């Protein structure tokens, strides 16, 4: 197992967001079990998305926690149509995206019996291609222990781990070279 970056306060992390030569980036925010149990990870995801948008990046934050969605709660919006609906049922990104603090949020959406089916669906490839063509940085919020997390991680270019003590979630095993930062809540969090 490769060594992870040093644990640092969330507001101090620096992840390069410049679009790659072939379009946008896909960044996974992976919440460790402790970050989930302490409840700060969804707010941290929103905070990073807002910060990156403020820096001038085109950001779409998507809730990849399909079996336990949470980003809609912090945003104060209902979890209606979202990522599942865009991928499995063909809803447009414009329809499922909601503006929040300078970026767009795509909630998890309709409950699905097999969350992994979202990434296996041919529309998922089209969804990803559309993000890249638009030069958008797609930020996917994932949870350690969720069944679909490893499947989503197969599509990312960068990973930020949300952790309190620098623990490495099992989901990122063998993906350590993609980890750009390991973040914890700051002093005021």
Secondary structure by P-SEA (a helix, b strand, c coil): ccccccccccccbbbbccccccbbbbbbbcccaaaaaacaaaaaaaaaaaaaaaaccbbbbbcccccccccccccccccccccccccccccccccccccccccccccccccccccccccccaaaaaaaaaaaaaccbbbbbbbccccccccccccccbbbbbccccccccccccccccccccccccccc
